[in-house]
Amino acid sequence: MKKTILLMLVTLTVVTVSKAQNAFNRNDKLLNIGLGLNSYYDGGTPVGASFEVGVAQDLSAGASFDYLSRNYVGGGYSSRFSALYLGGRLSYHFNRLLQLNTNNVDFYGGAALGYRSFSWSDTYTGQDLGHNYNSGLYLGLYAGGKYYFSRKMSAFIELGSGGSTNARIGLGFKL
């Protein structure tokens, strides 16, 4: 009987410690808010956010938003460009696969699918192309990492094509 109780306590301790060592867990609610370090387009600073929920042990799903706007005025010429990306995303969290037993680091990668809307106009050509300038579906792939300063707050970096930038940094929160 003592051996059984001791075995149960050791098993419970191992399960509890290994569970506490994961930076990502099922049912986590993750919010990322960040800035693009560059733009696929001519100027502007992309801003974006994503929200995901852990749907399985190493898998999260959610939505993303990305916006970029640029205005230019000079020499009797003006132009305005904006891009809006709205989509869904699916992320796989690699810590368990890589056998990283830490609650401070989360490595992930995934895919995004959504709709992008562009608006462009300029006074040089007199054209206003409205919201149909190469608007349509987009597919993006990304890889990222987070470093948790506390149980609920992290800094993150993402590389890939999840919107109007291929490199994003920002803050992440567990809600």
C-alpha positions in Angstrom: 0.0 0.0 0.0 2.8 2.4 0.9 4.6 1.7 -2.4 1.4 2.4 -4.3 0.8 5.7 -2.6 4.5 6.6 -3.1 4.2 5.7 -6.8 1.1 7.8 -7.2 2.7 10.8 -5.5 5.8 10.5 -7.7 3.7 10.2 -10.8 1.5 13.1 -9.8 4.7 15.2 -9.1 6.2 14.4 -12.5 3.0 15.1 -14.3 2.5 18.4 -12.4 6.1 19.5 -13.0 6.1 18.6 -16.7 2.8 20.4 -17.1 4.0 23.5 -15.4 7.1 23.5 -17.6 5.2 24.2 -20.9 5.0 27.7 -22.2 1.9 26.7 -24.2 -1.0 24.5 -23.0 -4.3 23.5 -24.3 -7.1 26.1 -23.6 -4.5 29.0 -23.4 -5.9 32.2 -24.8 -3.1 34.1 -26.6 -3.2 37.7 -27.8 -0.3 39.2 -29.8 0.0 42.9 -30.6 2.9 44.0 -32.8 4.5 46.2 -35.4 6.0 45.2 -38.7 9.7 45.9 -39.1 9.3 46.4 -42.8 6.6 46.4 -45.4 6.0 44.6 -48.7 4.8 47.9 -50.0 6.4 51.3 -50.4 6.6 52.7 -46.9 4.3 52.8 -43.8 4.5 50.8 -40.6 2.3 47.7 -40.5 0.4 47.1 -37.2 -1.2 43.9 -36.4 -2.8 41.6 -33.8 -3.7 38.0 -33.5 -5.8 36.0 -31.1 -5.6 32.2 -30.7 -7.0 29.6 -28.4 -5.2 26.3 -27.6 -7.4 23.6 -29.2 -5.1 20.6 -28.6 -1.9 19.9 -26.7 0.4 21.6 -29.2 -2.1 23.3 -31.5 -3.8 26.7 -31.4 -6.3 28.3 -33.8 -7.6 31.9 -34.1 -7.8 35.0 -36.2 -5.4 37.8 -37.3 -5.6 41.4 -38.3 -3.0 43.5 -40.1 -3.2 47.1 -41.3 -0.8 49.4 -43.2 -1.4 52.9 -44.5 0.9 55.3 -46.3 0.3 58.9 -47.5 2.6 60.9 -49.6 2.2 64.6 -50.4 4.8 66.7 -52.2 5.6 68.6 -55.4 2.0 69.0 -56.3 1.5 65.2 -56.1 -0.2 63.1 -53.5 -1.0 59.4 -53.1 -2.6 57.2 -50.5 -2.3 53.5 -50.1 -3.7 51.2 -47.5 -3.8 47.4 -47.0 -6.0 45.5 -44.6 -5.6 41.7 -43.9 -8.2 39.7 -42.0 -7.8 36.0 -41.7 -7.7 32.8 -39.7 -4.5 31.2 -38.5 -3.4 27.8 -37.2 -0.2 27.4 -35.1 1.8 24.4 -34.0 3.8 24.9 -30.8 7.1 22.9 -31.0 8.4 22.9 -27.4 7.3 19.4 -26.6 8.5 18.0 -30.0 11.9 19.7 -29.4 11.9 18.5 -25.8 12.3 22.1 -24.4 11.2 21.9 -20.8 10.8 25.6 -20.1 7.9 27.9 -19.3 9.7 31.0 -20.6 10.1 30.1 -24.3 7.5 29.1 -26.9 8.5 28.3 -30.5 5.7 28.0 -33.0 4.9 28.1 -36.7 1.8 28.0 -38.8 -0.3 29.0 -41.7 -2.8 31.9 -42.2 -5.6 32.1 -44.7 -7.8 35.1 -45.2 -8.9 38.1 -47.3 -6.8 41.2 -48.1 -8.2 44.5 -49.2 -6.2 47.3 -50.9 -7.1 50.9 -51.5 -5.0 53.1 -53.7 -5.3 56.6 -55.2 -3.0 59.3 -56.6 -3.4 62.7 -58.1 -0.7 62.1 -60.8 -2.9 59.7 -62.8 -6.2 60.9 -61.3 -7.1 57.3 -60.6 -8.9 56.0 -57.6 -8.8 52.3 -57.7 -10.9 51.9 -54.6 -10.9 48.7 -52.7 -10.3 46.3 -55.6 -6.6 46.9 -56.3 -5.3 43.3 -56.1 -7.7 42.5 -53.3 -8.5 38.9 -52.6 -7.5 35.8 -50.8 -4.1 35.3 -49.3 -2.2 32.4 -47.9 0.7 33.0 -45.4 3.2 30.9 -43.6 5.1 32.1 -40.5 7.4 31.0 -37.7 7.8 32.7 -34.4 9.1 32.6 -30.9 8.0 34.1 -27.5 9.9 34.9 -24.4 7.7 35.1 -21.3 8.7 37.7 -18.7 5.9 36.5 -16.5 3.2 33.8 -16.6 1.0 36.2 -18.6 3.2 38.5 -20.6 5.8 37.9 -23.3 7.8 39.5 -26.2 7.5 37.9 -29.6 9.0 37.9 -33.0 7.4 36.4 -36.1 9.0 35.8 -39.5 7.1 35.0 -42.7 4.1 36.2 -44.6 1.1 36.7 -42.3 0.1 40.1 -43.6 1.8 43.2 -45.1 5.2 42.5 -43.4 7.6 39.5 -43.3 9.0 40.4 -39.8 6.9 41.5 -36.8 7.9 42.2 -33.1 5.5 42.9 -30.2 4.0 41.9 -26.9 2.1 38.7 -26.2 -0.4 38.1 -23.5 -2.1 35.0 -22.0 -5.7 36.0 -21.1 
